[in-house]
Amino acid sequence: MTPNEKDYMDRYIYQVIRRLPRKQRGEVRMELEELISDMYADKGSMEQVLSELGDPAEFAKQYQSERQYLIGPEYYETYLWFVKVVLLCSAVPILVISLINAIGEIPAVTTQNAVPVIVRIIAEGLTEGITDALVSCMSAFGAVTLIFAVMEWKKIQFEIKKSEKWSVEHLSEEKKTADARWTPKFLEPVPDKRAVISRADSIVGIVFEVIFCVLLIFAPNFFSFIFTGDGTVTAVPVFNLDQWGMILPVFLVSLLVGLADEVLRLVIGVYCKPVMISSIISSVIQIVLCVVVLKILPIWNPDFVWEVQAALDRQENSMASFFARWNGDMVSNILLCLIVLITLLETGTTIYKTLRYGVPERK
């Protein structure tokens, strides 16, 4: 078996096992290596052997049940892991914030019958938190399932289009009216290890975006400066909560675009042209939305300086002069520059790795 024939065999096996559950892949790989080697010994031609086995997508169905899935075996383990991460990131912040808010109300309780009142306040806070957490988890579960279902459907459509393209370009003149036949030349190469996208990178991006999204929806007051003194706690929000109904949707669209890009990276798993295009489109959309949020919408609390000074004056805190220098436009410009710089750096890295190590587009 020549190195070129061995490469075709590896490509074929890779295209079969990538469509199977992870725990099944090792066993199927060994079976296919033995099967193909035995057939090659009889026929002496790797192209003839693989042509006889047929399209790896069809061959993989022998190891799958005949049921139709909303999320197929190729994506199921990734989908299940992704759902667990998203649900955890959706529920925990809400429950923690609800408990903190409930505890924050305790100092106002009088000493008479204090214990029952404290228990009631904490119970009410946790009840509200659990309700919000359930709503958040249901929304997150639906969004993740929808994204993966679309990915599954688009993958099928994509494969059909490529198969049709193959049949037109490779049919001989005397067989143009016959059905298209799969051949080994249709196999994609096994990806370079340097082209594999780190799962850890996806975890970091997913966790950050989900938690930030949950906080923006259920606890925008979390983004506040907290001042204590004279037995009181004062929270001064950074964002303009009076206009939050107008600001929040733009925030969410930006975060969902980034989340969709992370899902695509996680599902495909390697740097390739679709990942690169998704990264570029996602970056452009997010930069535009950041400009809208930071430079057009009234995102910052218009009374921030006054409220901070009022809270600090009661405490005679020397930090009042520092907060007096607050300038919303300057903060917006700094944040916008940082976001654009980080976004361009990530996109540039994706483009470089795709062009240098990425899986080439099939010809």
C-alpha positions in Angstrom: 0.0 0.0 0.0 1.5 3.3 -1.1 1.6 6.4 1.1 -1.0 8.0 -1.2 -3.3 5.0 -0.9 -2.9 4.9 2.9 -3.8 8.6 2.9 -7.0 7.9 1.0 -7.9 5.1 3.4 -7.3 7.4 6.4 -9.6 10.0 4.7 -12.3 7.5 4.2 -12.2 6.2 7.8 -12.2 9.7 9.2 -15.3 10.7 7.2 -17.1 7.6 8.4 -16.2 7.8 12.2 -16.8 11.5 12.5 -20.5 10.8 11.9 -20.6 8.3 14.8 -20.9 8.7 18.6 -17.5 9.1 20.2 -17.5 5.9 22.2 -18.1 3.9 19.0 -15.4 5.5 16.9 -12.4 3.5 18.1 -14.0 0.1 17.4 -15.3 1.2 14.0 -11.9 2.6 13.0 -10.2 -0.8 13.7 -13.0 -2.7 11.8 -12.6 -0.4 8.8 -8.8 -0.6 8.7 -9.1 -4.4 8.7 -11.9 -4.5 6.1 -10.2 -2.1 3.7 -6.8 -3.8 4.1 -8.3 -7.2 3.3 -10.2 -5.8 0.3 -7.1 -4.1 -0.9 -5.1 -7.3 -0.7 -7.6 -8.9 -3.0 -8.1 -6.1 -5.5 -4.8 -4.3 -5.4 -6.4 -0.9 -5.9 -7.4 1.5 -3.1 -9.6 3.5 -5.4 -11.5 0.4 -6.5 -11.9 -0.7 -2.9 -13.2 2.7 -1.6 -15.4 3.1 -4.7 -17.0 -0.3 -3.9 -17.6 0.8 -0.3 -19.3 4.0 -1.5 -20.0 7.3 0.0 -18.7 7.4 3.6 -21.8 9.3 4.7 -23.9 6.4 3.4 -21.6 3.8 4.7 -21.7 5.3 8.2 -25.5 4.7 8.3 -24.8 1.0 8.7 -23.6 1.9 12.2 -26.5 4.2 13.0 -30.1 3.5 13.7 -32.7 4.3 11.0 -34.4 7.0 13.1 -34.3 10.6 12.1 -32.8 12.9 14.7 -33.3 16.6 15.4 -29.7 16.5 16.6 -27.8 13.7 14.9 -25.1 11.4 16.4 -22.4 13.5 14.9 -23.4 16.5 17.0 -25.2 14.9 19.9 -22.3 14.7 22.4 -21.2 18.2 21.6 -24.8 19.4 22.0 -25.3 17.6 25.3 -22.1 19.1 26.7 -23.0 22.5 25.4 -26.5 22.4 27.0 -24.9 21.5 30.4 -22.6 24.4 30.3 -25.2 26.9 29.2 -27.8 25.7 31.7 -25.2 25.9 34.5 -24.2 29.4 33.5 -27.8 30.5 33.2 -29.0 29.3 36.6 -26.1 29.9 39.0 -25.6 33.7 38.5 -29.4 34.3 39.0 -29.6 32.2 42.1 -26.5 33.8 43.6 -27.7 37.4 42.8 -31.2 36.6 44.2 -29.6 35.4 47.5 -27.4 38.4 47.7 -30.3 40.8 47.1 -32.3 38.9 49.8 -29.5 39.2 52.3 -29.1 42.9 51.5 -32.7 43.5 52.8 -32.0 41.9 56.1 -30.4 44.9 57.9 -33.7 46.7 57.6 -35.4 44.1 59.8 -36.2 45.0 63.4 -35.0 42.9 66.3 -38.5 41.9 67.2 -39.4 38.6 65.6 -36.3 39.0 63.5 -35.6 35.3 62.7 -39.0 34.6 61.0 -38.8 37.8 59.0 -35.2 37.0 57.9 -36.3 33.5 56.9 -39.2 34.9 54.9 -37.1 37.4 53.1 -34.5 34.8 52.1 -37.2 32.3 51.1 -39.0 35.0 48.9 -35.7 35.9 47.3 -34.8 32.3 46.5 -38.2 31.6 45.2 -38.0 34.5 42.8 -34.5 33.5 41.9 -35.6 29.9 41.2 -38.4 31.2 39.0 -36.1 33.4 37.0 -33.5 30.6 36.8 -36.1 28.2 35.3 -37.2 30.8 32.8 -33.6 31.5 31.9 -32.7 27.8 31.6 -35.8 27.1 29.4 -34.9 30.0 27.1 -31.3 28.9 26.9 -32.2 25.3 26.2 -34.5 26.3 23.4 -32.0 28.6 21.9 -29.2 26.0 22.0 -31.4 23.3 20.6 -32.6 25.5 17.8 -29.0 26.5 16.9 -27.9 22.9 16.8 -31.0 21.8 14.8 -30.2 24.5 12.2 -26.6 23.3 12.1 -27.7 19.7 11.6 -30.2 20.7 8.8 -27.7 23.0 7.0 -25.0 20.3 7.1 -27.4 17.9 5.3 -28.2 20.6 2.7 -24.5 21.4 2.3 -23.6 17.7 1.7 -26.4 17.4 -0.9 -25.2 20.4 -2.8 -21.6 19.1 -2.8 -22.8 15.7 -4.0 -24.7 17.3 -6.9 -21.7 19.4 -7.9 -19.6 16.2 -7.9 -21.9 14.3 -10.2 -21.9 17.1 -12.8 -18.1 17.6 -12.9 -17.0 14.0 -12.8 -19.4 12.0 -15.0 -17.9 10.8 -18.2 -19.5 11.7 -21.5 -21.0 8.3 -22.1 -22.6 8.2 -18.6 -24.0 11.7 -18.2 -27.5 10.3 -18.0 -26.5 7.7 -15.3 -26.6 8.3 -11.6 -23.6 10.0 -10.0 -21.1 7.6 -8.2 -19.0 8.4 -5.3 -15.2 7.8 -5.7 -12.3 8.1 -3.2 -11.1 11.4 -4.8 -14.1 13.0 -3.1 -12.6 12.5 0.4 -11.3 15.4 2.4 -7.9 15.1 4.1 -7.6 14.3 7.8 -7.1 17.8 9.5 -3.7 18.9 10.7 -3.5 18.9 14.5 -2.7 22.6 14.4 -6.0 23.2 12.6 -8.0 21.7 15.4 -9.9 24.4 17.4 -9.2 24.2 21.1 -12.3 23.2 23.1 -11.0 25.3 26.1 -11.2 28.4 24.0 -14.8 27.7 23.1 -15.6 27.0 26.8 -14.2 30.4 27.9 -16.1 32.3 25.2 -19.4 30.4 25.8 -19.3 30.8 29.6 -18.5 34.5 29.4 -21.2 35.3 26.9 -23.9 33.2 28.6 -23.2 34.7 32.1 -23.0 38.2 30.7 -26.3 37.7 28.8 -28.1 36.3 31.9 -26.9 39.2 34.0 -28.0 41.8 31.5 -31.5 40.3 31.3 -32.2 39.4 34.9 -29.8 41.6 36.9 -28.7 44.8 35.2 -28.3 46.3 38.7 -25.4 43.9 39.1 -23.3 46.4 37.2 -23.3 49.0 39.9 -21.0 50.6 42.4 -21.8 49.6 46.0 -21.3 52.1 48.8 -21.9 51.3 52.5 -22.0 53.6 55.5 -24.2 54.7 58.4 -25.9 51.3 58.3 -27.1 51.7 54.7 -26.1 50.2 51.4 -26.3 52.4 48.3 -26.1 50.9 44.7 -25.4 53.3 41.9 -26.0 51.6 38.5 -23.6 52.2 35.7 -26.2 51.7 33.0 -29.1 53.8 32.1 -31.9 51.5 33.4 -34.6 54.0 32.4 -33.8 53.2 28.8 -32.9 49.6 29.3 -35.8 48.3 27.2 -34.2 50.0 24.2 -30.5 49.1 25.0 -30.9 45.5 26.1 -32.1 44.0 22.7 -29.0 45.4 20.9 -26.8 43.9 23.6 -28.5 40.5 23.2 -28.2 40.4 19.4 -24.5 41.1 19.7 -24.0 38.3 22.3 -26.2 35.9 20.4 -24.1 36.5 17.2 -21.0 35.7 19.2 -22.6 32.7 20.7 -23.6 31.3 17.3 -20.0 31.8 16.1 -18.7 29.8 19.1 -21.3 27.0 18.4 -20.1 26.8 14.8 -16.5 26.5 16.0 -17.4 23.9 18.5 -19.4 21.8 16.0 -16.9 21.9 13.1 -13.9 21.6 15.4 -11.3 22.7 12.9 -10.2 25.9 11.2 -11.7 26.0 7.7 -13.4 28.3 5.3 -16.9 28.2 7.0 -15.3 29.0 10.4 -13.3 31.9 8.9 -16.3 33.4 7.1 -18.4 33.0 10.3 -15.7 34.7 12.3 -15.5 37.7 9.9 -19.2 38.1 9.6 -19.6 37.8 13.4 -16.9 40.4 14.0 -18.3 42.9 11.6 -21.8 42.6 13.2 -20.5 42.8 16.7 -18.3 45.9 16.0 -21.3 47.7 14.3 -23.5 46.8 17.3 -20.9 48.0 19.8 -20.7 51.3 18.0 -24.5 51.6 18.2 -24.6 50.8 21.9 -21.6 52.9 23.0 -21.9 55.9 20.7 -25.5 56.2 19.7 -27.7 54.7 22.5 -27.8 56.4 25.9 -26.1 53.5 27.7 -24.7 55.3 30.7 -26.6 56.4 33.8 -27.1 60.2 33.2 -27.2 60.8 37.0 -24.2 58.5 37.8 -21.8 61.3 39.0 -24.5 63.0 41.1 -25.6 59.7 42.7 -22.0 58.6 43.5 -21.2 62.0 45.0 -24.4 61.9 47.1 -23.4 58.5 48.4 -19.8 59.4 49.1 -20.6 62.8 50.6 -22.6 61.1 53.3 -19.5 59.1 54.1 -17.0 62.0 53.6 -15.1 59.7 51.3 -12.1 61.1 49.4 -13.0 59.0 46.4 -15.7 61.6 45.5 -13.2 63.6 43.5 -12.2 60.6 41.5 -15.7 59.7 40.4 -16.3 63.4 39.7 -14.0 62.9 36.7 -16.4 60.3 35.2 -16.9 61.0 31.5 -19.3 58.7 29.6 -18.0 59.5 26.2 -14.4 58.8 27.2 -15.4 55.5 28.8 -17.3 54.6 25.6 -14.3 55.4 23.4 -11.9 53.3 25.6 -14.3 50.3 25.6 -14.9 50.6 21.9 -11.2 50.7 21.1 -10.6 47.6 23.4 -13.5 45.7 21.9 -12.4 46.5 18.3 -8.8 45.6 19.1 -9.7 42.2 20.7 -12.2 41.4 18.0 -9.8 42.1 15.2 -7.1 40.1 16.9 -9.3 37.1 17.3 -10.5 37.3 13.7 -7.0 37.8 12.4 -5.9 34.7 14.4 -8.7 32.7 12.8 -7.9 33.9 9.3 -4.2 33.1 9.8 -4.7 29.6 11.2 -7.3 28.9 8.5 -5.0 29.9 5.7 -1.9 28.3 7.2 -3.2 25.1 8.8 -6.9 25.0 7.9 -8.7 22.2 6.1 -8.6 23.0 2.4 -11.8 23.3 0.4 -12.6 20.3 -1.6 -12.0 20.8 -5.3 
